């Protein structure tokens, strides 16, 4: 029976044939070596080979009759569809034609020959031993090839400063990764998505995890980092929503487009270096300090000064939490507002610790002035380098907002939040 390293998984970003995909990815394709993901109801003949992949454990099932017997699909000609197998499993069917059309945002398996597998095994071993920046850069470049077996995805190293590496998306209605990313117009490649742990489940030894601290904005990721930090142990483990301490949210890597995401949860999408660079430029534009003015009290600014000092309200939205305690995700779902990593800020309404690196925004209710950026806000409100302050420390007329990276952060009743657009 073929093992995990027997297959290479490729993402189909645009509708194309097996031949076109393998040519684009520089992958060898021989009749019978390709397996396409089941995306619709279809017939499977008695002689057709199938492969089942468990995205949670990394297990592959293949070989004559193995998948049929495991899932009691019956013998002879059968009908299958995307939900034929239990949740967590993806079904692939063998194709002998290089001209078979593959639907957009599906995946395929390519059965490697022994000559291909041996270099891949050596590459995987080398990646585990070498963690230099040069190696990580090379791996990022190779990610474009969507070589998505579990060893590749687990060895993918996120940048040391991971705060801008992820985009967080709110799941307003139960849907798949594919449907969510299509709706949000976000690129998704196998292994780039991490779903929030909302129930007890098993995590294989090879599965990658990310932990996010909603108060400090810290991300923990990389091989063994989360396990070591929270003493989760090695090998296969069980996790749940309360596995990590209260301020931490745990995310688990998914390699399947069809993984079902529960309503009210959040997901992380690991952004490419190009996407991160574009985000950094947008952030720099957002926090660019205004030109200094005279110290005399501003009465009515010229139109030009207004453009320099006051953030247009089109760039942010303030939402009222109301009398009930809600999470960021729940509030944004109710208000129909998109919540992404880094664009949600909660009102400082009690004394708390705020790290030096935490992003801040401030709004003056009297003048309408808006400022953002951790250094700019601290300077404007005379907060200095303090890491603990309360509402009484904020100058009269100003409201301070602190960045939150977690959709599950509890918002206090009768406060407000600020969402950057």
C-alpha positions, 0 to 999 in steps of 0.5 A: 500500500502506498505511504504518505510520501507516495503522493504529491498534492497539487492545488487547482487554482484555475480550471484546467486539465491534468496535463496543463496542471502538471506542466505548470507545476513541472510534475511528471504525469503518467496514465493512472498516476493522477487522482482527482478530488470528488467535488460533485456526485458521480459514478465510479466503476468497479475497476476504478482505484480510489484514495482517501486522505484524512486531513487531521491524521495525515493517513492515506488509504489506497489499494484494491478494495481498501477504501470501499471496505473501510467506508462500506461503499460496496462492490461493483459500480457505485455513486459517490459525492463530496460527503460520501466519506466522514468529515475529515476525509477527502476522496480522490478517484483515479484518472487515466486521462491527461485531458481530464478537466479539473474544477477550480479550487479542487486538489489532485494527488499525483502518485510519485515513482520511487525515483521521485520519492527518494529525493523528497525524503532526503529533502524532508530530512534536510528541512528538519535539520536546517532552520537557517533563514536561507533555507526558509526563504528557499522553502517559501519560493518552493511553496508556489509549486504547492507540494503539499504532502504533510512533511512539506506543510509541517516543515514550512517555517513562518517568519519570526515576527508572525503578527503580519503573516496571517489574515484572520477571517470570521466564519459567519455561516457554516461553510467550507474553506473553499467557499469562505476564501472565494467569498472573501477573495482570499488566496488559499493553497493546501496547508495555508489555512488554519481552523479554530479549535471549537471542539475536542479532536485528535491532532496527529504528530505531523499536524501544524498548529498556531497559537494566538494571544489576543491580548498581546497579538503574539503568534506562536508557530513552527515545528513543535513550538506550540506543543513545547510552549503549552506542554502538549506533548509529542505524538498524537494528542487530543485538544479542545477549546480550553486546551490553552490558557484563556487569552490564547486561541488554538488553530490547526492546519487544514490541507483540504479545500472541503473542510467544513468550518463551523458558524461563529468560528475564525480561521487563519490564512498564512499569507505569501510574502507578497501579500504581507509586503502589500499589507505592510505598505497599507499599514505604513500609509495608515499610520503615517504621522501628520505634518506638525502644526503650531501649538495654538488651539485648532479652531477650524482647519483648512481643508488641506489640514483636515486631510493631513490630520484627520482620518476620514471616517470612510476608513473606519467604523465604530460599533456599539456592543450593546447591553449583552456581552459578545465576542468580536466575531458575534458582533461583526456577524450581527453588524454585517462587518468583515473582521480580519486579522489586525482590523479590530480594536476594542475600547479601553474601558478598564485597567489592563496591560498593553504591550509596547508593540500593541497597535493602538487607535484613538478618536477624539469625540469633540473634534473628530480627530483620528490617529493610529499607530502605536507610537503616534497614539502614545505620543499624542495621548502622553502615554509614554512607554507605559505598559499598564493604563486605565481609562482615567489615564486617557486625556478627556475627550479621547477614546483609546482603542487597543488591537485584538487579533482574536475573534473570540475576545469577549467585549464588555457591554456598553462599550464600543469597538473600532473596525478599520476598513 
